[in-house]
Each structure stands twice: as structure tokens, then as C-alpha cells.
Amino acid sequence: MLKNILNVSGVQELSKNDQKEFMGGVPVLIPRSCDVVCRTAPRGTDCGPSHCPGVCDGHGGYYNI
């Protein structure tokens, strides 16, 4: 498959060093937990990670959706 991809016009293979440099420049965003976000957030503010999303209740608490 790599050979087929490299045959496409304008494509070049990246060295291991280039790959590390490229991937190293991508920040990883970690969402803050609902406990932290909802202390001061208004009602309806989304919180939590994608596998366990929640919504702030406006009183310092939250509920999972």
C-alpha cells in the first residue's frame, strides 16, 4: 500500500525525524472535569470528556447526558 501511495504525484515519504517533529507539534487537549467546570459555569455549559459528557446545572453541580 505504501508503494501505491508514494506513486501519487507530489507525495513523499517522511523520515522518522520528520514524523516526530510533526506529531510533536500537535497539542493534546484534555477537557476539564465537570466538578471543576461547573463550580462557576452557568446552567447549560457543556463539561466532561466525550465518553462521559455532562451539562452544568447552574448551581455548582452537573448532570450527565
PDB file of N, CA, C, O and CB in Angstrom:
ATOM      1  N   MET A   1       0.817  -1.195   0.000  1.00  0.00           N
ATOM      2  CA  MET A   1       0.000   0.000   0.000  1.00  0.00           C
ATOM      3  C   MET A   1       0.863   1.261   0.000  1.00  0.00           C
ATOM      4  O   MET A   1       0.545   2.231  -0.689  1.00  0.00           O
ATOM      5  CB  MET A   1      -0.931  -0.003   1.201  1.00  0.00           C
ATOM      6  N   LEU A   2       1.963   1.251   0.777  1.00  0.00           N
ATOM      7  CA  LEU A   2       2.856   2.401   0.811  1.00  0.00           C
ATOM      8  C   LEU A   2       3.398   2.718  -0.584  1.00  0.00           C
ATOM      9  O   LEU A   2       3.510   3.883  -0.966  1.00  0.00           O
ATOM     10  CB  LEU A   2       4.010   2.146   1.782  1.00  0.00           C
ATOM     11  N   LYS A   3       3.730   1.675  -1.331  1.00  0.00           N
ATOM     12  CA  LYS A   3       4.245   1.894  -2.685  1.00  0.00           C
ATOM     13  C   LYS A   3       3.207   2.602  -3.554  1.00  0.00           C
ATOM     14  O   LYS A   3       3.551   3.482  -4.342  1.00  0.00           O
ATOM     15  CB  LYS A   3       4.649   0.555  -3.330  1.00  0.00           C
ATOM     16  N   ASN A   4       1.935   2.219  -3.409  1.00  0.00           N
ATOM     17  CA  ASN A   4       0.870   2.861  -4.184  1.00  0.00           C
ATOM     18  C   ASN A   4       0.704   4.324  -3.786  1.00  0.00           C
ATOM     19  O   ASN A   4       0.508   5.187  -4.641  1.00  0.00           O
ATOM     20  CB  ASN A   4      -0.454   2.112  -3.995  1.00  0.00           C
ATOM     21  N   ILE A   5       0.781   4.596  -2.502  1.00  0.00           N
ATOM     22  CA  ILE A   5       0.640   5.972  -2.020  1.00  0.00           C
ATOM     23  C   ILE A   5       1.798   6.827  -2.524  1.00  0.00           C
ATOM     24  O   ILE A   5       1.595   7.965  -2.947  1.00  0.00           O
ATOM     25  CB  ILE A   5       0.578   6.007  -0.475  1.00  0.00           C
ATOM     26  N   LEU A   6       3.011   6.279  -2.480  1.00  0.00           N
ATOM     27  CA  LEU A   6       4.186   7.033  -2.918  1.00  0.00           C
ATOM     28  C   LEU A   6       4.178   7.304  -4.417  1.00  0.00           C
ATOM     29  O   LEU A   6       4.898   8.184  -4.888  1.00  0.00           O
ATOM     30  CB  LEU A   6       5.448   6.287  -2.546  1.00  0.00           C
ATOM     31  N   ASN A   7       3.374   6.560  -5.171  1.00  0.00           N
ATOM     32  CA  ASN A   7       3.266   6.788  -6.614  1.00  0.00           C
ATOM     33  C   ASN A   7       2.356   7.965  -6.951  1.00  0.00           C
ATOM     34  O   ASN A   7       2.335   8.411  -8.098  1.00  0.00           O
ATOM     35  CB  ASN A   7       2.753   5.537  -7.298  1.00  0.00           C
ATOM     36  N   VAL A   8       1.616   8.468  -5.989  1.00  0.00           N
ATOM     37  CA  VAL A   8       0.742   9.615  -6.218  1.00  0.00           C
ATOM     38  C   VAL A   8       1.609  10.853  -6.391  1.00  0.00           C
ATOM     39  O   VAL A   8       2.583  11.044  -5.662  1.00  0.00           O
ATOM     40  CB  VAL A   8      -0.273   9.801  -5.045  1.00  0.00           C
ATOM     41  N   SER A   9       1.259  11.681  -7.343  1.00  0.00           N
ATOM     42  CA  SER A   9       2.042  12.876  -7.654  1.00  0.00           C
ATOM     43  C   SER A   9       2.145  13.812  -6.455  1.00  0.00           C
ATOM     44  O   SER A   9       1.134  14.145  -5.836  1.00  0.00           O
ATOM     45  CB  SER A   9       1.427  13.615  -8.834  1.00  0.00           C
ATOM     46  N   GLY A  10       3.361  14.235  -6.126  1.00  0.00           N
ATOM     47  CA  GLY A  10       3.589  15.199  -5.059  1.00  0.00           C
ATOM     48  C   GLY A  10       3.729  14.602  -3.670  1.00  0.00           C
ATOM     49  O   GLY A  10       3.930  15.341  -2.706  1.00  0.00           O
ATOM     50  N   VAL A  11       3.629  13.291  -3.539  1.00  0.00           N
ATOM     51  CA  VAL A  11       3.722  12.636  -2.231  1.00  0.00           C
ATOM     52  C   VAL A  11       5.154  12.208  -1.991  1.00  0.00           C
ATOM     53  O   VAL A  11       5.828  11.705  -2.890  1.00  0.00           O
ATOM     54  CB  VAL A  11       2.766  11.417  -2.142  1.00  0.00           C
ATOM     55  N   GLN A  12       5.616  12.417  -0.752  1.00  0.00           N
ATOM     56  CA  GLN A  12       6.946  11.937  -0.399  1.00  0.00           C
ATOM     57  C   GLN A  12       6.898  11.289   0.974  1.00  0.00           C
ATOM     58  O   GLN A  12       6.070  11.649   1.811  1.00  0.00           O
ATOM     59  CB  GLN A  12       7.979  13.089  -0.425  1.00  0.00           C
ATOM     60  N   GLU A  13       7.772  10.349   1.196  1.00  0.00           N
ATOM     61  CA  GLU A  13       7.827   9.637   2.468  1.00  0.00           C
ATOM     62  C   GLU A  13       8.551  10.509   3.494  1.00  0.00           C
ATOM     63  O   GLU A  13       9.580  11.113   3.193  1.00  0.00           O
ATOM     64  CB  GLU A  13       8.539   8.258   2.307  1.00  0.00           C
ATOM     65  N   LEU A  14       7.999  10.567   4.710  1.00  0.00           N
ATOM     66  CA  LEU A  14       8.628  11.338   5.777  1.00  0.00           C
ATOM     67  C   LEU A  14       9.628  10.476   6.523  1.00  0.00           C
ATOM     68  O   LEU A  14       9.394   9.287   6.742  1.00  0.00           O
ATOM     69  CB  LEU A  14       7.573  11.893   6.746  1.00  0.00           C
ATOM     70  N   SER A  15      10.743  11.077   6.913  1.00  0.00           N
ATOM     71  CA  SER A  15      11.710  10.360   7.736  1.00  0.00           C
ATOM     72  C   SER A  15      11.143  10.233   9.151  1.00  0.00           C
ATOM     73  O   SER A  15      10.196  10.931   9.513  1.00  0.00           O
ATOM     74  CB  SER A  15      13.097  11.090   7.746  1.00  0.00           C
ATOM     75  N   LYS A  16      11.723   9.349   9.935  1.00  0.00           N
ATOM     76  CA  LYS A  16      11.278   9.187  11.329  1.00  0.00           C
ATOM     77  C   LYS A  16      11.394  10.506  12.087  1.00  0.00           C
ATOM     78  O   LYS A  16      10.533  10.840  12.902  1.00  0.00           O
ATOM     79  CB  LYS A  16      12.105   8.091  12.043  1.00  0.00           C
ATOM     80  N   ASN A  17      12.458  11.251  11.814  1.00  0.00           N
ATOM     81  CA  ASN A  17      12.665  12.532  12.480  1.00  0.00           C
ATOM     82  C   ASN A  17      11.564  13.524  12.105  1.00  0.00           C
ATOM     83  O   ASN A  17      11.048  14.237  12.965  1.00  0.00           O
ATOM     84  CB  ASN A  17      14.044  13.105  12.120  1.00  0.00           C
ATOM     85  N   ASP A  18      11.206  13.569  10.818  1.00  0.00           N
ATOM     86  CA  ASP A  18      10.133  14.448  10.362  1.00  0.00           C
ATOM     87  C   ASP A  18       8.803  14.060  10.996  1.00  0.00           C
ATOM     88  O   ASP A  18       8.009  14.926  11.363  1.00  0.00           O
ATOM     89  CB  ASP A  18      10.020  14.408   8.835  1.00  0.00           C
ATOM     90  N   GLN A  19       8.560  12.755  11.125  1.00  0.00           N
ATOM     91  CA  GLN A  19       7.322  12.277  11.729  1.00  0.00           C
ATOM     92  C   GLN A  19       7.226  12.722  13.191  1.00  0.00           C
ATOM     93  O   GLN A  19       6.170  13.170  13.639  1.00  0.00           O
ATOM     94  CB  GLN A  19       7.235  10.745  11.630  1.00  0.00           C
ATOM     95  N   LYS A  20       8.326  12.597  13.926  1.00  0.00           N
ATOM     96  CA  LYS A  20       8.340  13.004  15.332  1.00  0.00           C
ATOM     97  C   LYS A  20       8.100  14.500  15.465  1.00  0.00           C
ATOM     98  O   LYS A  20       7.360  14.939  16.345  1.00  0.00           O
ATOM     99  CB  LYS A  20       9.672  12.624  15.990  1.00  0.00           C
ATOM    100  N   GLU A  21       8.724  15.280  14.592  1.00  0.00           N
ATOM    101  CA  GLU A  21       8.571  16.726  14.627  1.00  0.00           C
ATOM    102  C   GLU A  21       7.127  17.123  14.347  1.00  0.00           C
ATOM    103  O   GLU A  21       6.581  18.000  15.016  1.00  0.00           O
ATOM    104  CB  GLU A  21       9.508  17.388  13.616  1.00  0.00           C
ATOM    105  N   PHE A  22       6.511  16.483  13.364  1.00  0.00           N
ATOM    106  CA  PHE A  22       5.129  16.784  13.003  1.00  0.00           C
ATOM    107  C   PHE A  22       4.182  16.423  14.134  1.00  0.00           C
ATOM    108  O   PHE A  22       3.354  17.242  14.532  1.00  0.00           O
ATOM    109  CB  PHE A  22       4.734  16.041  11.729  1.00  0.00           C
ATOM    110  N   MET A  23       4.292  15.215  14.653  1.00  0.00           N
ATOM    111  CA  MET A  23       3.388  14.770  15.715  1.00  0.00           C
ATOM    112  C   MET A  23       3.641  15.510  17.015  1.00  0.00           C
ATOM    113  O   MET A  23       2.720  15.687  17.812  1.00  0.00           O
ATOM    114  CB  MET A  23       3.534  13.275  15.939  1.00  0.00           C
ATOM    115  N   GLY A  24       4.873  15.946  17.243  1.00  0.00           N
ATOM    116  CA  GLY A  24       5.192  16.661  18.469  1.00  0.00           C
ATOM    117  C   GLY A  24       4.586  18.050  18.525  1.00  0.00           C
ATOM    118  O   GLY A  24       4.482  18.633  19.605  1.00  0.00           O
ATOM    119  N   GLY A  25       4.184  18.590  17.385  1.00  0.00           N
ATOM    120  CA  GLY A  25       3.623  19.933  17.351  1.00  0.00           C
ATOM    121  C   GLY A  25       2.125  19.979  17.545  1.00  0.00           C
ATOM    122  O   GLY A  25       1.534  21.058  17.501  1.00  0.00           O
ATOM    123  N   VAL A  26       1.489  18.825  17.762  1.00  0.00           N
ATOM    124  CA  VAL A  26       0.035  18.773  17.921  1.00  0.00           C
ATOM    125  C   VAL A  26      -0.292  18.708  19.411  1.00  0.00           C
ATOM    126  O   VAL A  26       0.034  17.721  20.071  1.00  0.00           O
ATOM    127  CB  VAL A  26      -0.575  17.545  17.162  1.00  0.00           C
ATOM    128  N   PRO A  27      -0.934  19.751  19.952  1.00  0.00           N
ATOM    129  CA  PRO A  27      -1.258  19.710  21.376  1.00  0.00           C
ATOM    130  C   PRO A  27      -2.414  18.754  21.648  1.00  0.00           C
ATOM    131  O   PRO A  27      -3.328  18.618  20.835  1.00  0.00           O
ATOM    132  CB  PRO A  27      -1.604  21.112  21.885  1.00  0.00           C
ATOM    133  N   VAL A  28      -2.360  18.106  22.779  1.00  0.00           N
ATOM    134  CA  VAL A  28      -3.436  17.216  23.196  1.00  0.00           C
ATOM    135  C   VAL A  28      -4.281  17.988  24.209  1.00  0.00           C
ATOM    136  O   VAL A  28      -3.790  18.422  25.252  1.00  0.00           O
ATOM    137  CB  VAL A  28      -2.876  15.864  23.808  1.00  0.00           C
ATOM    138  N   LEU A  29      -5.548  18.146  23.880  1.00  0.00           N
ATOM    139  CA  LEU A  29      -6.446  18.880  24.762  1.00  0.00           C
ATOM    140  C   LEU A  29      -7.211  17.901  25.641  1.00  0.00           C
ATOM    141  O   LEU A  29      -7.895  17.009  25.140  1.00  0.00           O
ATOM    142  CB  LEU A  29      -7.422  19.758  23.948  1.00  0.00           C
ATOM    143  N   ILE A  30      -7.095  18.069  26.938  1.00  0.00           N
ATOM    144  CA  ILE A  30      -7.805  17.218  27.879  1.00  0.00           C
ATOM    145  C   ILE A  30      -8.887  18.072  28.536  1.00  0.00           C
ATOM    146  O   ILE A  30      -8.579  19.042  29.228  1.00  0.00           O
ATOM    147  CB  ILE A  30      -6.829  16.595  28.947  1.00  0.00           C
ATOM    148  N   PRO A  31     -10.151  17.713  28.323  1.00  0.00           N
ATOM    149  CA  PRO A  31     -11.221  18.525  28.904  1.00  0.00           C
ATOM    150  C   PRO A  31     -11.199  18.451  30.430  1.00  0.00           C
ATOM    151  O   PRO A  31     -10.883  17.417  31.019  1.00  0.00           O
ATOM    152  CB  PRO A  31     -12.588  18.068  28.375  1.00  0.00           C
ATOM    153  N   ARG A  32     -11.539  19.566  31.040  1.00  0.00           N
ATOM    154  CA  ARG A  32     -11.601  19.586  32.498  1.00  0.00           C
ATOM    155  C   ARG A  32     -12.842  18.837  32.957  1.00  0.00           C
ATOM    156  O   ARG A  32     -13.839  18.772  32.237  1.00  0.00           O
ATOM    157  CB  ARG A  32     -11.608  21.038  33.035  1.00  0.00           C
ATOM    158  N   SER A  33     -12.779  18.281  34.137  1.00  0.00           N
ATOM    159  CA  SER A  33     -13.906  17.512  34.648  1.00  0.00           C
ATOM    160  C   SER A  33     -15.075  18.434  34.986  1.00  0.00           C
ATOM    161  O   SER A  33     -14.891  19.630  35.211  1.00  0.00           O
ATOM    162  CB  SER A  33     -13.488  16.704  35.885  1.00  0.00           C
ATOM    163  N   CYS A  34     -16.260  17.873  35.018  1.00  0.00           N
ATOM    164  CA  CYS A  34     -17.460  18.647  35.335  1.00  0.00           C
ATOM    165  C   CYS A  34     -17.376  19.256  36.734  1.00  0.00           C
ATOM    166  O   CYS A  34     -17.897  20.347  36.970  1.00  0.00           O
ATOM    167  CB  CYS A  34     -18.706  17.763  35.222  1.00  0.00           C
ATOM    168  N   ASP A  35     -16.720  18.551  37.663  1.00  0.00           N
ATOM    169  CA  ASP A  35     -16.571  19.088  39.022  1.00  0.00           C
ATOM    170  C   ASP A  35     -15.908  20.457  39.002  1.00  0.00           C
ATOM    171  O   ASP A  35     -16.315  21.363  39.729  1.00  0.00           O
ATOM    172  CB  ASP A  35     -15.754  18.127  39.894  1.00  0.00           C
ATOM    173  N   VAL A  36     -14.887  20.603  38.167  1.00  0.00           N
ATOM    174  CA  VAL A  36     -14.128  21.847  38.094  1.00  0.00           C
ATOM    175  C   VAL A  36     -14.880  22.905  37.284  1.00  0.00           C
ATOM    176  O   VAL A  36     -15.007  24.050  37.718  1.00  0.00           O
ATOM    177  CB  VAL A  36     -12.748  21.592  37.478  1.00  0.00           C
ATOM    178  N   VAL A  37     -15.374  22.518  36.112  1.00  0.00           N
ATOM    179  CA  VAL A  37     -16.027  23.463  35.211  1.00  0.00           C
ATOM    180  C   VAL A  37     -17.285  24.060  35.835  1.00  0.00           C
ATOM    181  O   VAL A  37     -17.516  25.265  35.738  1.00  0.00           O
ATOM    182  CB  VAL A  37     -16.375  22.780  33.898  1.00  0.00           C
ATOM    183  N   CYS A  38     -18.086  23.231  36.465  1.00  0.00           N
ATOM    184  CA  CYS A  38     -19.412  23.663  36.920  1.00  0.00           C
ATOM    185  C   CYS A  38     -19.413  24.449  38.228  1.00  0.00           C
ATOM    186  O   CYS A  38     -20.467  24.921  38.654  1.00  0.00           O
ATOM    187  CB  CYS A  38     -20.285  22.474  37.078  1.00  0.00           C
ATOM    188  N   ARG A  39     -18.265  24.597  38.870  1.00  0.00           N
ATOM    189  CA  ARG A  39     -18.222  25.406  40.107  1.00  0.00           C
ATOM    190  C   ARG A  39     -18.681  26.826  39.849  1.00  0.00           C
ATOM    191  O   ARG A  39     -19.359  27.428  40.682  1.00  0.00           O
ATOM    192  CB  ARG A  39     -16.804  25.423  40.698  1.00  0.00           C
ATOM    193  N   THR A  40     -18.308  27.369  38.678  1.00  0.00           N
ATOM    194  CA  THR A  40     -18.637  28.767  38.381  1.00  0.00           C
ATOM    195  C   THR A  40     -19.355  28.952  37.047  1.00  0.00           C
ATOM    196  O   THR A  40     -19.675  30.081  36.674  1.00  0.00           O
ATOM    197  CB  THR A  40     -17.381  29.592  38.383  1.00  0.00           C
ATOM    198  N   ALA A  41     -19.611  27.876  36.331  1.00  0.00           N
ATOM    199  CA  ALA A  41     -20.203  27.991  34.993  1.00  0.00           C
ATOM    200  C   ALA A  41     -21.731  28.134  35.073  1.00  0.00           C
ATOM    201  O   ALA A  41     -22.363  27.604  35.986  1.00  0.00           O
ATOM    202  CB  ALA A  41     -19.831  26.760  34.135  1.00  0.00           C
ATOM    203  N   PRO A  42     -22.306  28.850  34.116  1.00  0.00           N
ATOM    204  CA  PRO A  42     -23.758  28.990  34.086  1.00  0.00           C
ATOM    205  C   PRO A  42     -24.455  27.698  33.652  1.00  0.00           C
ATOM    206  O   PRO A  42     -23.826  26.792  33.107  1.00  0.00           O
ATOM    207  CB  PRO A  42     -24.148  30.124  33.154  1.00  0.00           C
ATOM    208  N   ARG A  43     -25.727  27.634  33.897  1.00  0.00           N
ATOM    209  CA  ARG A  43     -26.536  26.473  33.529  1.00  0.00           C
ATOM    210  C   ARG A  43     -26.437  26.214  32.020  1.00  0.00           C
ATOM    211  O   ARG A  43     -26.481  27.141  31.211  1.00  0.00           O
ATOM    212  CB  ARG A  43     -28.015  26.687  33.945  1.00  0.00           C
ATOM    213  N   GLY A  44     -26.302  24.935  31.666  1.00  0.00           N
ATOM    214  CA  GLY A  44     -26.255  24.545  30.264  1.00  0.00           C
ATOM    215  C   GLY A  44     -24.859  24.458  29.666  1.00  0.00           C
ATOM    216  O   GLY A  44     -24.713  24.063  28.509  1.00  0.00           O
ATOM    217  N   THR A  45     -23.821  24.819  30.433  1.00  0.00           N
ATOM    218  CA  THR A  45     -22.445  24.738  29.944  1.00  0.00           C
ATOM    219  C   THR A  45     -22.038  23.277  29.814  1.00  0.00           C
ATOM    220  O   THR A  45     -22.198  22.502  30.757  1.00  0.00           O
ATOM    221  CB  THR A  45     -21.473  25.493  30.890  1.00  0.00           C
ATOM    222  N   ASP A  46     -21.511  22.893  28.650  1.00  0.00           N
ATOM    223  CA  ASP A  46     -21.029  21.527  28.442  1.00  0.00           C
ATOM    224  C   ASP A  46     -19.774  21.289  29.263  1.00  0.00           C
ATOM    225  O   ASP A  46     -18.955  22.191  29.433  1.00  0.00           O
ATOM    226  CB  ASP A  46     -20.751  21.263  26.947  1.00  0.00           C
ATOM    227  N   CYS A  47     -19.626  20.072  29.771  1.00  0.00           N
ATOM    228  CA  CYS A  47     -18.438  19.729  30.548  1.00  0.00           C
ATOM    229  C   CYS A  47     -18.138  18.252  30.398  1.00  0.00           C
ATOM    230  O   CYS A  47     -18.961  17.487  29.895  1.00  0.00           O
ATOM    231  CB  CYS A  47     -18.623  20.093  32.032  1.00  0.00           C
ATOM    232  N   GLY A  48     -16.962  17.860  30.836  1.00  0.00           N
ATOM    233  CA  GLY A  48     -16.565  16.463  30.849  1.00  0.00           C
ATOM    234  C   GLY A  48     -16.025  15.965  29.530  1.00  0.00           C
ATOM    235  O   GLY A  48     -16.168  16.623  28.500  1.00  0.00           O
ATOM    236  N   PRO A  49     -15.392  14.781  29.565  1.00  0.00           N
ATOM    237  CA  PRO A  49     -14.842  14.171  28.357  1.00  0.00           C
ATOM    238  C   PRO A  49     -15.942  13.613  27.470  1.00  0.00           C
ATOM    239  O   PRO A  49     -17.083  13.452  27.905  1.00  0.00           O
ATOM    240  CB  PRO A  49     -13.858  13.067  28.720  1.00  0.00           C
ATOM    241  N   SER A  50     -15.591  13.318  26.220  1.00  0.00           N
ATOM    242  CA  SER A  50     -16.585  12.856  25.254  1.00  0.00           C
ATOM    243  C   SER A  50     -17.222  11.524  25.646  1.00  0.00           C
ATOM    244  O   SER A  50     -18.367  11.263  25.276  1.00  0.00           O
ATOM    245  CB  SER A  50     -15.949  12.729  23.894  1.00  0.00           C
ATOM    246  N   HIS A  51     -16.504  10.677  26.387  1.00  0.00           N
ATOM    247  CA  HIS A  51     -17.081   9.384  26.757  1.00  0.00           C
ATOM    248  C   HIS A  51     -18.041   9.501  27.940  1.00  0.00           C
ATOM    249  O   HIS A  51     -18.753   8.549  28.260  1.00  0.00           O
ATOM    250  CB  HIS A  51     -15.973   8.395  27.091  1.00  0.00           C
ATOM    251  N   CYS A  52     -18.062  10.655  28.582  1.00  0.00           N
ATOM    252  CA  CYS A  52     -18.934  10.853  29.730  1.00  0.00           C
ATOM    253  C   CYS A  52     -19.337  12.328  29.796  1.00  0.00           C
ATOM    254  O   CYS A  52     -18.996  13.015  30.759  1.00  0.00           O
ATOM    255  CB  CYS A  52     -18.232  10.405  31.049  1.00  0.00           C
ATOM    256  N   PRO A  53     -20.057  12.823  28.784  1.00  0.00           N
ATOM    257  CA  PRO A  53     -20.385  14.250  28.741  1.00  0.00           C
ATOM    258  C   PRO A  53     -21.393  14.646  29.815  1.00  0.00           C
ATOM    259  O   PRO A  53     -22.223  13.846  30.247  1.00  0.00           O
ATOM    260  CB  PRO A  53     -20.928  14.618  27.374  1.00  0.00           C
ATOM    261  N   GLY A  54     -21.294  15.873  30.218  1.00  0.00           N
ATOM    262  CA  GLY A  54     -22.229  16.399  31.201  1.00  0.00           C
ATOM    263  C   GLY A  54     -22.616  17.821  30.873  1.00  0.00           C
ATOM    264  O   GLY A  54     -22.071  18.437  29.957  1.00  0.00           O
ATOM    265  N   VAL A  55     -23.577  18.340  31.643  1.00  0.00           N
ATOM    266  CA  VAL A  55     -24.041  19.710  31.485  1.00  0.00           C
ATOM    267  C   VAL A  55     -24.181  20.314  32.877  1.00  0.00           C
ATOM    268  O   VAL A  55     -24.723  19.680  33.783  1.00  0.00           O
ATOM    269  CB  VAL A  55     -25.395  19.772  30.693  1.00  0.00           C
ATOM    270  N   CYS A  56     -23.695  21.533  33.044  1.00  0.00           N
ATOM    271  CA  CYS A  56     -23.773  22.211  34.339  1.00  0.00           C
ATOM    272  C   CYS A  56     -25.213  22.585  34.655  1.00  0.00           C
ATOM    273  O   CYS A  56     -25.981  22.959  33.769  1.00  0.00           O
ATOM    274  CB  CYS A  56     -22.882  23.466  34.352  1.00  0.00           C
ATOM    275  N   ASP A  57     -25.573  22.477  35.956  1.00  0.00           N
ATOM    276  CA  ASP A  57     -26.936  22.803  36.361  1.00  0.00           C
ATOM    277  C   ASP A  57     -27.105  24.257  36.814  1.00  0.00           C
ATOM    278  O   ASP A  57     -28.217  24.685  37.122  1.00  0.00           O
ATOM    279  CB  ASP A  57     -27.362  21.883  37.467  1.00  0.00           C
ATOM    280  N   GLY A  58     -25.995  25.022  36.856  1.00  0.00           N
ATOM    281  CA  GLY A  58     -26.059  26.430  37.240  1.00  0.00           C
ATOM    282  C   GLY A  58     -25.972  26.672  38.731  1.00  0.00           C
ATOM    283  O   GLY A  58     -25.987  27.820  39.176  1.00  0.00           O
ATOM    284  N   HIS A  59     -25.879  25.592  39.520  1.00  0.00           N
ATOM    285  CA  HIS A  59     -25.776  25.709  40.985  1.00  0.00           C
ATOM    286  C   HIS A  59     -24.535  25.032  41.517  1.00  0.00           C
ATOM    287  O   HIS A  59     -24.491  24.630  42.679  1.00  0.00           O
ATOM    288  CB  HIS A  59     -27.002  25.114  41.654  1.00  0.00           C
ATOM    289  N   GLY A  60     -23.517  24.902  40.666  1.00  0.00           N
ATOM    290  CA  GLY A  60     -22.263  24.267  41.070  1.00  0.00           C
ATOM    291  C   GLY A  60     -22.248  22.769  40.836  1.00  0.00           C
ATOM    292  O   GLY A  60     -21.223  22.122  41.047  1.00  0.00           O
ATOM    293  N   GLY A  61     -23.360  22.210  40.405  1.00  0.00           N
ATOM    294  CA  GLY A  61     -23.436  20.781  40.132  1.00  0.00           C
ATOM    295  C   GLY A  61     -23.577  20.513  38.645  1.00  0.00           C
ATOM    296  O   GLY A  61     -23.471  21.431  37.831  1.00  0.00           O
ATOM    297  N   TYR A  62     -23.812  19.280  38.296  1.00  0.00           N
ATOM    298  CA  TYR A  62     -23.954  18.904  36.889  1.00  0.00           C
ATOM    299  C   TYR A  62     -24.755  17.617  36.781  1.00  0.00           C
ATOM    300  O   TYR A  62     -24.975  16.926  37.775  1.00  0.00           O
ATOM    301  CB  TYR A  62     -22.571  18.738  36.217  1.00  0.00           C
ATOM    302  N   TYR A  63     -25.179  17.310  35.597  1.00  0.00           N
ATOM    303  CA  TYR A  63     -25.792  16.027  35.327  1.00  0.00           C
ATOM    304  C   TYR A  63     -25.245  15.473  34.022  1.00  0.00           C
ATOM    305  O   TYR A  63     -24.952  16.233  33.099  1.00  0.00           O
ATOM    306  CB  TYR A  63     -27.324  16.151  35.271  1.00  0.00           C
ATOM    307  N   ASN A  64     -25.105  14.168  33.938  1.00  0.00           N
ATOM    308  CA  ASN A  64     -24.581  13.518  32.729  1.00  0.00           C
ATOM    309  C   ASN A  64     -25.692  13.377  31.704  1.00  0.00           C
ATOM    310  O   ASN A  64     -26.853  13.140  32.037  1.00  0.00           O
ATOM    311  CB  ASN A  64     -23.971  12.130  33.060  1.00  0.00           C
ATOM    312  N   ILE A  65     -25.300  13.530  30.451  1.00  0.00           N
ATOM    313  CA  ILE A  65     -26.285  13.395  29.373  1.00  0.00           C
ATOM    314  C   ILE A  65     -26.008  12.162  28.553  1.00  0.00           C
ATOM    315  O   ILE A  65     -26.732  11.879  27.598  1.00  0.00           O
ATOM    316  CB  ILE A  65     -26.284  14.629  28.475  1.00  0.00           C
TER     317      ILE A  65
END
